Amino acid sequence: MADEGDGQDLRDTVKRLEATVAALETRLASLESREEPRTLASPSAAPVTPPVAAPEQRDLEAHVGTYWLSRLGIVALIIGIAYLITYHFGELGVLARVGAGYLLSAGLGAFGLWLARRHQLFGRIVFGGGLALAYFVTYALHFIPAVRVIDSEVLALVLLAGFVVAIVTIAHRMQSETVAGIALFLGLHTGMLSDITAFTLLSTTMLAAGALFFLVRNRWVIVPLSSLVAVYSTHVVWAVRTGHMAPGAPEDDRLLLSLGFLALYFLLFSVALLVRPRDLPVRASLAFTLLNWVGLTSLGAYEVSQEQDSHLFGFLLVVALAHGAGAVVSKLQRAPAALTHAYLALTAVTLALAMPARYDDVALVAAWTVTGLIAGLAARGVESPVLRGVGVLILYVALGACEWETPGRLTLLIGLVVAFVLVERGGTVRVAGLPEPKARTAFTAICAAGAGLSLVALVGARMPGGLVTLGWVIAAFLLFGVGFAVRERWYRLAALAVLGLALGRLVLVDVAKLPPDQRVVTFILLGVMLLLVSYTYTRLRDRRG
């Protein structure tokens, strides 16, 4: 009985398996019948790939209408309300001033949050405007006389600092660069609607510090970059409104106060940039560095020259040292090489700008020559092609400033020839987008051209008026000598160019105008020099053969 039971179980299992196989066969047949028409219609057709949609082009009209008009609209609205508070809130009582100002800002902020439920970006723009308006109300409660409620400057600064922290906290929690940008940008610019004093600059500095939090923590670029521009713009407005800041104070104290704020701006933005420089895009880092330098150098130089022109050289020297320190710190922080090179280049440019404040005439040309030479040679040690380029540019400025009648011009031009050759003989040259051989070739050609122009001016300055062409020939001969000595063909090509100019002048001008004796001397010496150069080329060719 047990064997019969086992046999019956086995037969039942086989039947179930047969039923399952039959069901699978039926399913497979139905699937094949569905695909049969497509297979018969195109038996060898490959699967059709859906066409790739072309990238949608930005609609300029829609972009202007949604992006720019919203921002311009909130700026205009906040400025209008700020003027309303400035000119008409003085007619209200103390509590009414405070309550009406914050009620307007709270209403605008709440309206922005309500809009953000349907249109997030637009609503956040309006919400940021509400934060900026609340900041301006807090600012006005002490600074604007018609609205003043708080007499203590310390208390007012504490309140402003707390409000800046609130703006930063809200924008950071929302992770909204739009809210941060609108609130801080409008906060910075509404302070410029009235007279600018030390209190204004302190509040501007606190807003800038809030913007730099986003640079360090979130690596946002637009907000701190616009804050940098706004901070220095506020200082520009104050600089042209002399007398509003520290009225009645001695000029020295006023100048120190202004320079102190400029130094604080520069330090804030530099530290924020160099804390984690590798996390920022290179272009953003370079933009911060350049704008920070422009703001500090231009405003500081203007202030110093207006008050104490004799201290301009010292100020620019300090700025150059600060950027040199920035280069050292960026190197220690392992920043991108481009940032370190930018600091070094700005150091050299600032030194070159400082020279006219101390030297003039021969001493100025000599100072520029030494500055360019030192920059070019220092670039070899730090491997900075940008610094080498700046050094060559400064040498060209010195060459252009070396006038024909300058006393001691001969010595200056000799120094320039030597400087161009020494800088060119430096290490490797790298230019973004170009392989090193091509970059080296271009740099050598520029230096050879500078040396050639210096030699032409040098020899031309020592020749009589009727023998200028002969002087050019001598300059070409000397340039050939330099090219053969350093084994660099670009110097020889420059010499050929100068020689071609000399031959053209000889045929077109000198043959008709020179007296017979000068023609004889010019042609004989020209022939001798051409033969000597040709003989040198011949010997070199034979040696290579």
Backbone torsions as a table, in degrees:
resi	resn	phi	psi	omega
1	MET	NA	-37.6	179.0
2	ALA	-64.0	-38.8	-178.8
3	ASP	-67.2	-38.0	179.1
4	GLU	-65.2	-38.5	178.4
5	GLY	-62.9	-42.3	179.5
6	ASP	-64.4	-40.5	-179.7
7	GLY	-63.9	-38.6	178.9
8	GLN	-64.4	-39.5	177.3
9	ASP	-62.0	-40.7	-178.4
10	LEU	-65.7	-40.4	178.9
11	ARG	-65.3	-38.5	178.5
12	ASP	-63.5	-40.5	-180.0
13	THR	-64.7	-42.2	179.3
14	VAL	-62.6	-41.6	179.5
15	LYS	-61.7	-41.0	179.8
16	ARG	-64.2	-40.1	178.6
17	LEU	-64.8	-41.1	178.9
18	GLU	-63.7	-39.1	178.4
19	ALA	-64.4	-40.4	179.1
20	THR	-63.9	-44.6	179.7
21	VAL	-62.7	-40.2	179.3
22	ALA	-63.3	-40.2	178.9
23	ALA	-64.6	-41.2	179.1
24	LEU	-64.3	-40.6	179.2
25	GLU	-63.4	-41.5	178.5
26	THR	-62.6	-41.5	179.4
27	ARG	-64.4	-42.3	-179.8
28	LEU	-65.1	-39.2	179.2
29	ALA	-64.9	-38.6	179.6
30	SER	-66.6	-38.7	178.1
31	LEU	-65.0	-40.9	179.9
32	GLU	-66.6	-34.6	179.3
33	SER	-68.3	-31.2	177.5
34	ARG	-67.9	-39.0	-176.6
35	GLU	-87.2	-9.3	-175.3
36	GLU	-61.5	-45.1	-179.2
37	PRO	-57.9	-43.3	-179.5
38	ARG	-66.2	-36.1	-179.9
39	THR	-69.6	-40.2	179.4
40	LEU	-68.7	-36.2	-179.1
41	ALA	-68.7	-34.2	-177.7
42	SER	-145.8	78.7	-172.8
43	PRO	-64.7	-27.6	-176.8
44	SER	-112.3	13.6	-175.9
45	ALA	-73.9	139.2	176.4
46	ALA	-82.6	155.0	178.1
47	PRO	-57.1	135.0	-176.4
48	VAL	-83.3	125.8	178.1
49	THR	-86.9	126.5	179.6
50	PRO	-60.9	141.1	-178.9
51	PRO	-63.0	140.6	179.3
52	VAL	-81.7	126.2	-178.4
53	ALA	-69.2	136.8	177.5
54	ALA	-65.8	144.6	179.6
55	PRO	-58.7	132.0	-176.4
56	GLU	-70.6	127.4	179.3
57	GLN	-79.0	143.9	-180.0
58	ARG	-68.8	131.2	176.1
59	ASP	-80.9	112.2	-175.9
60	LEU	-60.4	-42.8	-178.7
61	GLU	-62.0	-44.5	-179.5
62	ALA	-66.8	-38.4	179.9
63	HIS	-64.0	-45.3	178.5
64	VAL	-63.4	-43.0	-177.0
65	GLY	-67.3	-37.6	-176.2
66	THR	-90.9	-39.8	-173.3
67	TYR	-88.0	-57.5	-170.9
68	TRP	-78.3	-41.9	-177.5
69	LEU	-64.2	-35.1	178.4
70	SER	-64.4	-42.5	-179.5
71	ARG	-70.7	-44.0	177.1
72	LEU	-63.4	-37.5	179.9
73	GLY	-64.0	-44.6	-179.3
74	ILE	-68.5	-35.1	176.6
75	VAL	-62.6	-47.8	-180.0
76	ALA	-62.9	-40.7	-179.0
77	LEU	-63.2	-46.8	-177.4
78	ILE	-67.2	-40.2	178.2
79	ILE	-63.8	-40.8	178.2
80	GLY	-62.4	-43.6	178.3
81	ILE	-66.7	-36.3	177.8
82	ALA	-62.1	-42.0	175.9
83	TYR	-65.0	-37.9	177.2
84	LEU	-59.8	-45.2	178.5
85	ILE	-63.7	-40.9	-176.1
86	THR	-66.2	-42.5	-170.6
87	TYR	-96.6	-21.2	-172.3
88	HIS	-123.3	-16.6	-177.9
89	PHE	-74.3	-16.3	177.1
90	GLY	-64.3	-20.1	179.3
91	GLU	-77.4	-12.4	-177.7
92	LEU	-92.0	166.1	175.0
93	GLY	-73.7	174.5	-175.0
94	VAL	-61.7	-51.5	-178.8
95	LEU	-66.6	-33.8	179.7
96	ALA	-67.0	-38.0	178.0
97	ARG	-60.0	-50.1	-177.8
98	VAL	-65.7	-48.1	-176.2
99	GLY	-64.6	-43.1	-178.3
100	ALA	-65.9	-40.2	-179.4
101	GLY	-64.0	-48.9	-179.2
102	TYR	-72.6	-28.1	177.0
103	LEU	-67.0	-40.5	176.1
104	LEU	-61.8	-45.8	-178.9
105	SER	-66.7	-40.1	179.1
106	ALA	-65.8	-40.0	178.3
107	GLY	-64.2	-41.8	179.0
108	LEU	-65.7	-41.1	178.8
109	GLY	-65.2	-42.6	178.8
110	ALA	-64.9	-38.9	176.7
111	PHE	-62.3	-38.6	177.7
112	GLY	-64.4	-42.1	178.2
113	LEU	-64.6	-37.4	177.9
114	TRP	-65.7	-41.2	177.7
115	LEU	-64.8	-33.6	-176.3
116	ALA	-64.8	-19.0	178.2
117	ARG	-66.0	-32.7	-179.7
118	ARG	-103.7	-39.5	-178.5
119	HIS	-129.1	90.3	-168.9
120	GLN	-59.3	-49.9	-175.4
121	LEU	-64.2	-46.1	-179.4
122	PHE	-63.8	-41.9	179.4
123	GLY	-64.1	-38.5	179.0
124	ARG	-68.1	-31.1	175.8
125	ILE	-63.5	-45.2	178.7
126	VAL	-66.0	-40.0	178.6
127	PHE	-63.1	-42.4	176.3
128	GLY	-61.3	-36.5	175.2
129	GLY	-62.6	-37.6	176.6
130	GLY	-63.2	-41.9	176.2
131	LEU	-62.2	-42.9	179.5
132	ALA	-63.6	-39.0	179.3
133	LEU	-65.8	-39.7	177.0
134	ALA	-63.3	-38.8	176.1
135	TYR	-61.9	-43.4	-178.9
136	PHE	-64.9	-38.0	177.6
137	VAL	-61.3	-43.9	177.8
138	THR	-62.9	-40.2	178.1
139	TYR	-64.5	-41.4	-175.9
140	ALA	-70.1	-26.5	-175.6
141	LEU	-62.7	-17.7	174.9
142	HIS	-116.7	-40.0	-166.5
143	PHE	-85.2	-38.9	-175.8
144	ILE	-85.5	116.6	-173.2
145	PRO	-56.8	-38.2	-176.5
146	ALA	-67.6	-20.4	-176.1
147	VAL	-114.7	0.2	-169.3
148	ARG	-60.5	129.3	175.4
149	VAL	-122.7	-34.9	-178.1
150	ILE	-100.6	123.5	179.6
151	ASP	-91.2	-26.1	-176.9
152	SER	-79.7	121.2	179.2
153	GLU	-68.8	-36.0	179.7
154	VAL	-63.3	-45.3	178.8
155	LEU	-62.5	-41.9	179.1
156	ALA	-61.3	-42.3	179.2
157	LEU	-65.7	-37.5	178.2
158	VAL	-64.0	-43.1	178.7
159	LEU	-63.2	-42.7	179.0
160	LEU	-64.2	-42.5	178.7
161	ALA	-61.4	-42.0	177.5
162	GLY	-62.9	-37.6	179.6
163	PHE	-70.6	-36.3	175.6
164	VAL	-62.0	-42.5	177.1
165	VAL	-61.2	-38.5	178.9
166	ALA	-64.7	-43.2	178.4
167	ILE	-60.5	-45.9	-179.0
168	VAL	-62.8	-43.2	-178.7
169	THR	-63.5	-45.8	-178.7
170	ILE	-62.9	-48.5	-178.4
171	ALA	-64.5	-36.1	-179.6
172	HIS	-68.7	-40.5	179.2
173	ARG	-68.8	-35.3	177.2
174	MET	-77.0	-13.3	-174.7
175	GLN	51.2	46.2	-175.5
176	SER	-119.5	107.4	174.6
177	GLU	-68.6	-26.8	178.4
178	THR	-65.1	-47.5	179.3
179	VAL	-62.2	-46.1	-180.0
180	ALA	-61.7	-45.2	-177.2
181	GLY	-65.1	-46.1	-178.4
182	ILE	-65.0	-46.3	-176.5
183	ALA	-64.5	-48.1	-177.6
184	LEU	-71.8	-40.0	179.7
185	PHE	-61.5	-48.2	179.9
186	LEU	-68.6	-35.9	176.2
187	GLY	-61.4	-39.9	179.0
188	LEU	-67.6	-38.0	-173.3
189	HIS	-88.5	-25.4	176.6
190	THR	-68.1	-24.9	176.1
191	GLY	-67.2	-15.3	-179.8
192	MET	-89.2	1.3	-176.6
193	LEU	-76.1	-13.3	179.3
194	SER	-133.4	-170.7	-179.0
195	ASP	-59.3	143.3	-177.0
196	ILE	-105.3	123.3	179.7
197	THR	-124.6	-172.5	177.9
198	ALA	-61.3	-33.7	177.6
199	PHE	-62.8	-41.5	178.5
200	THR	-61.3	-44.6	-178.1
201	LEU	-67.1	-34.3	176.6
202	LEU	-66.1	-44.2	178.8
203	SER	-64.9	-37.6	176.9
204	THR	-63.2	-39.4	178.9
205	THR	-63.4	-39.4	178.7
206	MET	-65.7	-40.2	176.6
207	LEU	-63.3	-40.2	177.7
208	ALA	-62.9	-40.0	177.3
209	ALA	-62.3	-38.4	175.8
210	GLY	-62.9	-40.4	178.1
211	ALA	-65.3	-36.3	-179.0
212	LEU	-70.4	-22.4	173.1
213	PHE	-58.2	-42.1	-179.7
214	PHE	-69.0	-29.7	177.0
215	LEU	-67.7	-43.2	-176.7
216	VAL	-76.6	-43.5	-173.1
217	ARG	-85.7	-49.8	-173.4
218	ASN	-99.7	-10.0	-177.7
219	ARG	60.6	31.4	171.5
220	TRP	-76.4	145.5	-173.5
221	VAL	-111.3	-43.8	-172.0
222	ILE	-62.8	-44.0	-176.7
223	VAL	-62.4	-54.9	179.6
224	PRO	-66.3	-30.7	179.3
225	LEU	-67.3	-43.5	176.3
226	SER	-66.3	-32.7	176.9
227	SER	-66.1	-39.0	177.2
228	LEU	-59.6	-46.1	178.8
229	VAL	-63.4	-41.6	-178.1
230	ALA	-67.1	-39.6	-179.4
231	VAL	-62.0	-49.9	-179.9
232	TYR	-69.4	-31.2	176.6
233	SER	-64.8	-40.1	176.3
234	THR	-59.8	-40.9	178.7
235	HIS	-67.4	-34.2	176.8
236	VAL	-63.2	-44.5	179.1
237	VAL	-60.5	-42.0	177.5
238	TRP	-66.2	-38.5	-176.3
239	ALA	-62.9	-34.1	-179.6
240	VAL	-85.9	-10.2	174.8
241	ARG	-106.2	67.7	-176.2
242	THR	-64.1	142.6	177.0
243	GLY	100.9	-19.0	-178.3
244	HIS	-79.5	-25.2	-178.3
245	MET	-101.4	129.7	-177.3
246	ALA	50.7	56.1	-178.2
247	PRO	-63.4	138.7	179.9
248	GLY	82.7	-8.9	179.8
249	ALA	-77.1	153.2	176.3
250	PRO	-59.7	153.6	-177.6
251	GLU	-60.2	-37.8	-179.6
252	ASP	-62.3	-42.7	179.9
253	ASP	-66.3	-39.9	179.0
254	ARG	-63.5	-41.7	179.6
255	LEU	-65.6	-42.8	179.6
256	LEU	-63.8	-37.3	178.0
257	LEU	-63.5	-44.8	179.3
258	SER	-63.7	-47.7	179.8
259	LEU	-65.0	-31.7	177.0
260	GLY	-63.5	-42.4	177.3
261	PHE	-65.8	-41.9	178.9
262	LEU	-61.5	-41.9	178.1
263	ALA	-64.0	-37.2	178.7
264	LEU	-65.5	-44.0	176.4
265	TYR	-57.0	-51.3	-176.5
266	PHE	-59.7	-42.7	-178.5
267	LEU	-66.2	-42.9	-179.9
268	LEU	-59.2	-51.4	-176.5
269	PHE	-70.0	-33.9	179.6
270	SER	-68.5	-44.0	-179.9
271	VAL	-64.1	-43.8	178.8
272	ALA	-61.4	-35.2	-179.8
273	LEU	-71.9	-37.4	-171.4
274	LEU	-94.1	0.4	178.6
275	VAL	-66.7	-50.7	177.3
276	ARG	-135.9	70.9	-172.6
277	PRO	-68.5	-23.4	-177.6
278	ARG	-75.1	-14.8	-179.1
279	ASP	-87.0	-7.3	-178.4
280	LEU	-100.0	148.8	171.3
281	PRO	-60.8	146.7	-176.3
282	VAL	-61.9	-41.1	-179.3
283	ARG	-62.4	-39.9	178.7
284	ALA	-65.0	-42.1	178.4
285	SER	-61.2	-43.6	179.7
286	LEU	-66.4	-37.8	178.5
287	ALA	-63.9	-43.9	177.2
288	PHE	-60.1	-46.8	-177.1
289	THR	-62.3	-46.5	-177.3
290	LEU	-66.9	-47.1	-179.2
291	LEU	-65.2	-37.5	177.5
292	ASN	-63.2	-41.2	177.6
293	TRP	-65.8	-43.9	-180.0
294	VAL	-61.3	-45.1	-179.4
295	GLY	-62.8	-49.9	-178.5
296	LEU	-64.9	-47.4	-174.4
297	THR	-68.9	-47.9	-175.7
298	SER	-68.7	-47.8	-178.8
299	LEU	-67.5	-44.0	179.3
300	GLY	-63.2	-43.3	178.9
301	ALA	-63.8	-38.7	177.9
302	TYR	-62.8	-46.9	-178.8
303	GLU	-63.0	-46.1	-178.1
304	VAL	-65.5	-43.0	-179.2
305	SER	-66.7	-29.8	178.3
306	GLN	-72.0	-34.3	-174.7
307	GLU	-99.8	-51.9	-175.5
308	GLN	-140.4	89.1	-175.5
309	ASP	-62.9	-27.1	-177.8
310	SER	-68.0	-19.0	-178.7
311	HIS	-95.2	5.8	-176.8
312	LEU	-64.4	-41.3	180.0
313	PHE	-60.8	-43.5	179.8
314	GLY	-64.9	-38.9	178.8
315	PHE	-63.1	-48.2	-179.3
316	LEU	-65.0	-32.8	176.9
317	LEU	-64.9	-39.9	177.2
318	VAL	-64.5	-40.9	178.1
319	VAL	-61.8	-41.9	178.6
320	ALA	-62.5	-42.4	179.0
321	LEU	-64.8	-37.2	179.0
322	ALA	-63.1	-40.6	179.2
323	HIS	-73.2	-31.1	172.5
324	GLY	-63.1	-40.3	175.7
325	ALA	-64.5	-37.2	176.1
326	GLY	-60.8	-38.2	177.5
327	ALA	-64.4	-39.9	179.5
328	VAL	-64.9	-45.5	-178.7
329	VAL	-64.6	-42.6	179.4
330	SER	-63.2	-34.0	176.5
331	LYS	-67.1	-42.9	179.4
332	LEU	-66.5	-32.3	179.6
333	GLN	-82.7	2.5	-179.5
334	ARG	56.7	43.2	178.2
335	ALA	-70.6	164.0	174.0
336	PRO	-54.1	143.5	-176.4
337	ALA	-58.3	-32.5	-178.8
338	ALA	-61.6	-35.4	179.9
339	LEU	-68.9	-43.1	177.4
340	THR	-62.5	-43.3	178.7
341	HIS	-63.3	-35.9	179.1
342	ALA	-65.1	-43.0	177.4
343	TYR	-61.9	-41.9	179.6
344	LEU	-65.1	-42.8	179.9
345	ALA	-64.1	-41.3	178.5
346	LEU	-66.6	-31.4	174.5
347	THR	-61.5	-47.4	-179.8
348	ALA	-66.0	-41.2	179.6
349	VAL	-63.5	-40.9	179.2
350	THR	-64.8	-40.5	176.1
351	LEU	-61.4	-41.1	178.5
352	ALA	-64.6	-38.6	177.9
353	LEU	-67.6	-27.2	-178.7
354	ALA	-75.1	-25.1	-173.1
355	MET	-61.1	-42.4	179.0
356	PRO	-63.4	-19.7	178.0
357	ALA	-75.3	-15.1	-178.7
358	ARG	-117.4	-34.6	-172.3
359	TYR	-119.8	163.8	173.1
360	ASP	-151.5	167.2	178.3
361	ASP	53.7	-127.2	-175.2
362	VAL	-62.4	-42.1	-178.0
363	ALA	-63.5	-35.3	179.5
364	LEU	-67.1	-45.1	178.6
365	VAL	-62.1	-42.1	178.6
366	ALA	-63.2	-40.9	-179.8
367	ALA	-64.3	-42.8	178.1
368	TRP	-64.3	-39.1	179.1
369	THR	-62.5	-44.9	179.7
370	VAL	-65.0	-41.4	179.4
371	THR	-61.9	-46.9	178.6
372	GLY	-62.8	-40.4	-179.9
373	LEU	-65.3	-45.1	-179.9
374	ILE	-63.8	-41.8	178.9
375	ALA	-62.5	-43.5	-179.8
376	GLY	-65.0	-40.3	-179.8
377	LEU	-74.2	-37.0	178.3
378	ALA	-64.7	-30.2	179.6
379	ALA	-62.0	-27.1	178.6
380	ARG	-65.3	-39.7	-177.8
381	GLY	-72.7	-36.0	-178.1
382	VAL	-96.8	0.6	178.7
383	GLU	54.8	52.7	-178.5
384	SER	-116.1	102.1	178.1
385	PRO	-67.1	-29.0	178.6
386	VAL	-65.7	-43.1	178.9
387	LEU	-63.5	-37.3	177.5
388	ARG	-65.2	-40.5	177.2
389	GLY	-63.2	-39.9	177.6
390	VAL	-65.6	-38.3	177.4
391	GLY	-60.7	-43.6	178.1
392	VAL	-65.1	-39.4	178.2
393	LEU	-61.5	-41.3	178.3
394	ILE	-65.0	-36.8	176.8
395	LEU	-64.2	-38.1	176.4
396	TYR	-65.4	-37.4	176.1
397	VAL	-62.5	-42.5	177.3
398	ALA	-62.8	-39.4	178.3
399	LEU	-64.4	-41.6	178.8
400	GLY	-67.5	-31.3	-180.0
401	ALA	-81.3	-9.4	-178.1
402	CYS	-82.8	91.0	-175.6
403	GLU	-72.3	162.4	-177.0
404	TRP	-63.7	-37.7	-174.8
405	GLU	-92.0	6.6	-176.8
406	THR	-64.8	127.4	176.0
407	PRO	-62.5	141.2	-178.7
408	GLY	74.3	17.5	-176.1
409	ARG	-63.8	-33.8	-179.0
410	LEU	-58.8	-48.0	-179.9
411	THR	-63.5	-40.1	-179.5
412	LEU	-63.2	-43.1	-178.8
413	LEU	-68.6	-36.6	174.9
414	ILE	-61.0	-43.5	178.1
415	GLY	-62.0	-36.8	179.4
416	LEU	-68.4	-40.8	177.2
417	VAL	-59.0	-48.1	-179.6
418	VAL	-62.9	-41.0	-178.4
419	ALA	-64.0	-44.8	179.0
420	PHE	-59.8	-43.3	-177.9
421	VAL	-67.7	-42.8	-178.9
422	LEU	-65.0	-41.7	179.4
423	VAL	-66.3	-40.1	-179.7
424	GLU	-66.4	-31.8	-178.4
425	ARG	-77.2	6.8	-177.9
426	GLY	-69.5	-164.3	-174.3
427	GLY	-74.4	-155.0	-175.6
428	THR	-69.6	159.1	179.0
429	VAL	-124.5	130.5	178.2
430	ARG	-125.4	134.3	175.8
431	VAL	-130.5	132.2	-178.9
432	ALA	-58.8	129.1	178.1
433	GLY	90.8	-7.1	-179.8
434	LEU	-124.1	139.7	173.1
435	PRO	-66.8	157.2	-174.8
436	GLU	-57.9	-42.3	179.4
437	PRO	-58.4	-42.8	179.9
438	LYS	-68.0	-40.0	178.0
439	ALA	-63.2	-41.6	178.5
440	ARG	-63.3	-40.9	179.8
441	THR	-62.9	-45.6	-180.0
442	ALA	-63.5	-43.5	-179.7
443	PHE	-64.6	-42.0	178.6
444	THR	-62.7	-40.4	179.0
445	ALA	-62.7	-40.6	179.3
446	ILE	-65.0	-44.6	179.3
447	CYS	-66.4	-39.6	178.4
448	ALA	-63.9	-38.6	176.9
449	ALA	-63.5	-41.1	177.6
450	GLY	-63.4	-43.0	177.5
451	ALA	-64.1	-39.1	178.9
452	GLY	-64.5	-44.6	177.8
453	LEU	-63.1	-39.4	178.3
454	SER	-63.9	-41.3	178.4
455	LEU	-66.3	-40.8	177.9
456	VAL	-60.9	-45.4	178.1
457	ALA	-65.7	-36.5	-179.2
458	LEU	-64.4	-51.4	-177.9
459	VAL	-71.6	-39.0	179.7
460	GLY	-62.5	-31.3	180.0
461	ALA	-70.4	-21.3	-177.4
462	ARG	-99.1	-5.6	-176.4
463	MET	-97.0	148.1	174.3
464	PRO	-63.0	163.2	-175.4
465	GLY	-58.7	-33.6	-177.4
466	GLY	-83.0	-6.1	-176.1
467	LEU	-117.9	31.6	179.6
468	VAL	-62.9	-41.9	179.8
469	THR	-61.1	-41.4	177.7
470	LEU	-63.0	-36.5	176.9
471	GLY	-63.2	-39.7	177.3
472	TRP	-64.2	-38.1	178.3
473	VAL	-63.6	-42.3	178.2
474	ILE	-63.7	-40.2	178.3
475	ALA	-62.6	-42.5	176.8
476	ALA	-61.6	-41.2	179.4
477	PHE	-61.4	-43.9	178.6
478	LEU	-65.4	-36.7	179.6
479	LEU	-68.4	-36.2	172.4
480	PHE	-59.2	-41.8	179.8
481	GLY	-61.6	-41.5	177.5
482	VAL	-64.0	-43.6	-179.4
483	GLY	-61.8	-41.0	178.2
484	PHE	-71.0	-34.7	-177.3
485	ALA	-68.5	-43.5	-178.0
486	VAL	-93.9	-1.0	178.1
487	ARG	58.1	49.9	179.3
488	GLU	-127.3	118.0	-174.2
489	ARG	-69.1	-24.8	-177.6
490	TRP	-66.4	-31.4	174.5
491	TYR	-67.1	-37.7	178.8
492	ARG	-69.9	-37.3	175.9
493	LEU	-64.8	-39.2	175.5
494	ALA	-62.5	-38.1	177.4
495	ALA	-64.3	-40.7	176.8
496	LEU	-62.4	-38.0	178.0
497	ALA	-64.2	-44.8	178.2
498	VAL	-63.8	-39.0	179.1
499	LEU	-64.9	-38.9	177.0
500	GLY	-62.8	-41.1	176.5
501	LEU	-63.1	-39.9	179.8
502	ALA	-64.8	-42.4	178.7
503	LEU	-64.8	-39.2	177.0
504	GLY	-62.8	-42.7	178.3
505	ARG	-65.8	-37.1	-179.6
506	LEU	-62.0	-44.0	-176.7
507	VAL	-74.6	-41.4	-172.3
508	LEU	-86.4	-26.8	-173.2
509	VAL	-119.2	-54.3	-167.9
510	ASP	-69.9	-35.5	-177.7
511	VAL	-59.9	-36.2	-176.7
512	ALA	-86.3	-26.9	-169.8
513	LYS	-108.4	-26.6	-175.5
514	LEU	-73.3	144.8	172.5
515	PRO	-68.3	162.3	-174.7
516	PRO	-54.7	-44.1	-176.8
517	ASP	-62.4	-41.7	-179.6
518	GLN	-70.0	-32.5	174.6
519	ARG	-62.1	-43.9	-179.2
520	VAL	-59.9	-48.6	-178.4
521	VAL	-63.1	-44.1	-176.6
522	THR	-63.5	-47.9	-176.5
523	PHE	-68.2	-40.1	-178.9
524	ILE	-64.8	-49.0	-179.1
525	LEU	-65.2	-37.8	177.2
526	LEU	-61.6	-45.2	179.8
527	GLY	-62.3	-43.2	-179.4
528	VAL	-62.2	-44.4	-178.0
529	MET	-67.9	-39.5	178.0
530	LEU	-63.0	-40.9	178.6
531	LEU	-65.5	-40.1	179.1
532	LEU	-63.3	-42.8	178.8
533	VAL	-65.1	-43.6	179.2
534	SER	-63.7	-38.6	178.2
535	TYR	-63.4	-38.5	178.9
536	THR	-64.3	-43.9	177.5
537	TYR	-61.6	-38.5	-179.0
538	THR	-64.3	-45.1	179.4
539	ARG	-62.9	-40.9	178.4
540	LEU	-62.8	-40.7	179.4
541	ARG	-64.2	-42.0	-179.4
542	ASP	-65.2	-38.1	179.9
543	ARG	-65.4	-41.3	178.9
544	ARG	-66.2	-35.5	178.0
545	GLY	-66.3	NA	NA
